[in-house]
């Protein structure tokens, strides 16, 4: 499993956090998750999860339901 994370910032303030993962046995398939920060830089409850598949011609993606986004 490969993964990474980072922060989206605006004017030096964090507005969201993101993380992604993919497994070596599934080339071109990955999941990205995004969570927003409150004004005091605490995470806002809830995360959006996006599954994606990349091939030579397109990127296909879908929003995962909470029970699918393990």
PAZAPA-4460 file (N, C-alpha, C; in steps of 0.05 Angstrom, whole numbers, plus 32768, in hexadecimal, padded with zeros to 4 digits):
% residues 70
    n_x    n_y    n_z   ca_x   ca_y   ca_z    c_x    c_y    c_z   seq   type   mol
   8011   7FE9   8000   8000   8000   8000   8012   8019   8000     1      X     A
   800C   802B   7FEF   801A   8045   7FED   8006   805B   7FF6     2      X     A
   8010   806F   8004   7FFE   8084   800D   800E   809E   8011     3      X     A
   8000   80B4   8013   800B   80CE   8018   7FF6   80E0   8022     4      X     A
   7FFE   80F8   802B   7FEB   810B   8035   7FF6   8127   8033     5      X     A
   7FE5   813B   8036   7FED   8156   8035   7FD7   8169   803D     6      X     A
   7FDC   8183   803B   7FC9   8197   8043   7FC5   81AA   802C     7      X     A
   7FAC   81B3   8029   7FA6   81C9   8016   7FA5   81E2   8026     8      X     A
   7FB4   81F6   801D   7FB6   820F   802C   7FAD   8227   801B     9      X     A
   7FA4   823C   8029   7F9D   8254   801C   7FA7   826B   802E    10      X     A
   7FB8   827C   8023   7FC4   8292   8032   7FD0   8288   804C    11      X     A
   7FE0   8273   804A   7FEF   8267   8060   7FDE   8259   8075    12      X     A
   7FC5   8255   8070   7FB3   8247   8084   7FA9   822E   8077    13      X     A
   7FA9   8218   8087   7F9F   81FF   807E   7F81   8200   807B    14      X     A
   7F76   81F7   8063   7F59   81F7   805F   7F4F   81DA   805C    15      X     A
   7F61   81C7   8056   7F59   81AC   8053   7F71   819A   8055    16      X     A
   7F6C   8181   805B   7F81   816C   805B   7F78   8157   8047    17      X     A
   7F8C   814B   803A   7F86   8135   8027   7F99   811E   802B    18      X     A
   7F91   8107   8024   7FA2   80EF   8024   7F99   80DD   800F    19      X     A
   7FAC   80CC   8005   7FA6   80BB   7FEF   7FB4   80A0   7FF4    20      X     A
   7FAA   808C   7FE6   7FB7   8071   7FE8   7FB1   8061   7FCF    21      X     A
   7FC3   804F   7FC9   7FC0   803B   7FB4   7FD0   8023   7FBA    22      X     A
   7FC9   800C   7FAF   7FD9   7FF4   7FB4   7FE8   7FED   7F9A    23      X     A
   7FFF   7FE0   7F9F   8011   7FD9   7F88   8004   7FC7   7F74    24      X     A
   7FF1   7FB6   7F7C   7FE5   7FA4   7F6A   7FCE   7FAF   7F59    25      X     A
   7FC8   7FC9   7F5C   7FB2   7FD5   7F4D   7FBB   7FEF   7F40    26      X     A
   7FCA   7FEC   7F2A   7FD5   8004   7F1D   7FBE   8016   7F13    27      X     A
   7FC1   8030   7F17   7FAD   8043   7F0D   7F95   8047   7F1F    28      X     A
   7F93   8038   7F35   7F7C   803B   7F47   7F86   8046   7F62    29      X     A
   7F77   805B   7F6B   7F7F   8067   7F84   7F66   8074   7F92    30      X     A
   7F69   807B   7FAB   7F54   8088   7FBA   7F60   80A2   7FC6    31      X     A
   7F51   80B8   7FC4   7F59   80D2   7FCF   7F43   80D9   7FE3    32      X     A
   7F4B   80E2   7FFB   7F38   80EB   800F   7F3E   8108   8016    33      X     A
   7F29   8117   801C   7F2C   8134   8021   7F1B   813B   803A    34      X     A
   7F27   814A   804C   7F19   8154   8064   7F1E   8172   8066    35      X     A
   7F0A   8181   806D   7F0C   819E   8070   7F13   81A5   808C    36      X     A
   7F21   81BC   808F   7F27   81C6   80AA   7F13   81DC   80B1    37      X     A
   7F0D   81DD   80CB   7EFD   81F3   80D6   7F0F   820C   80D7    38      X     A
   7F04   8223   80DE   7F14   823C   80E0   7F2B   8239   80F4    39      X     A
   7F27   822A   8109   7F3C   8227   811E   7F4F   8210   8117    40      X     A
   7F4E   8207   80FE   7F60   81F2   80F3   7F5C   81D6   8100    41      X     A
   7F44   81D1   810A   7F3D   81B6   8112   7F2E   81A9   80FA    42      X     A
   7F30   818F   80F7   7F22   8182   80E1   7F04   8183   80E4    43      X     A
   7EF6   818B   80CF   7ED9   818B   80CE   7ED0   816E   80CC    44      X     A
   7EBB   8166   80DB   7EB2   814A   80DA   7EAB   8142   80BD    45      X     A
   7EB3   812A   80B5   7EAC   811F   809B   7EC2   8121   8088    46      X     A
   7EC4   810D   8077   7ED9   810B   8063   7ECD   8103   8048    47      X     A
   7ED6   810E   8032   7ECD   8105   8018   7EE2   80F2   800D    48      X     A
   7ED9   80DC   8003   7EEB   80C8   7FF7   7EE5   80C4   7FDA    49      X     A
   7EFA   80C5   7FC9   7EF7   80C3   7FAC   7F08   80AC   7FA3    50      X     A
   7EFC   8099   7F95   7F0B   8083   7F88   7F10   808B   7F6B    51      X     A
   7F28   8085   7F61   7F2E   808D   7F46   7F3D   8076   7F37    52      X     A
   7F3A   8076   7F1D   7F48   8063   7F0C   7F52   8073   7EF4    53      X     A
   7F6C   8072   7EF0   7F79   8081   7EDA   7F83   806D   7EC5    54      X     A
   7F7C   8073   7EAC   7F88   8063   7E96   7F93   8076   7E81    55      X     A
   7F9B   806D   7E6A   7FA7   807E   7E56   7F94   8093   7E4B    56      X     A
   7F7A   808F   7E4C   7F67   80A1   7E3F   7F56   80B1   7E52    57      X     A
   7F55   80AA   7E6C   7F42   80B8   7E7D   7F48   80B3   7E9B    58      X     A
   7F3A   80C3   7EAB   7F3A   80BE   7EC8   7F1C   80BA   7ECF    59      X     A
   7F17   80A4   7EDB   7EFB   809E   7EE4   7EFC   80A0   7F02    60      X     A
   7EE8   80AD   7F0E   7EE7   80B0   7F2A   7ECB   80AE   7F35    61      X     A
   7EC9   80A8   7F4E   7EAE   80A7   7F5B   7EB1   80AE   7F79    62      X     A
   7E9D   80BA   7F83   7E9C   80C0   7FA0   7E93   80A7   7FAF    63      X     A
   7EA2   809F   7FC3   7E9C   8087   7FD2   7E88   808D   7FE8    64      X     A
   7E76   807B   7FED   7E65   807D   8005   7E75   8077   801E    65      X     A
   7E6E   8081   8035   7E7E   807D   804D   7E85   8060   8053    66      X     A
   7E72   804E   804E   7E77   8031   8054   7E8B   8025   8040    67      X     A
   7E8F   8031   8029   7EA2   8027   8015   7EBE   8033   8019    68      X     A
   7EC0   8048   8028   7ED9   8057   802A   7EE9   804F   8043    69      X     A
   7EF1   8036   8043   7F00   802C   805A   7F1C   8034   8059    70      X     A
***
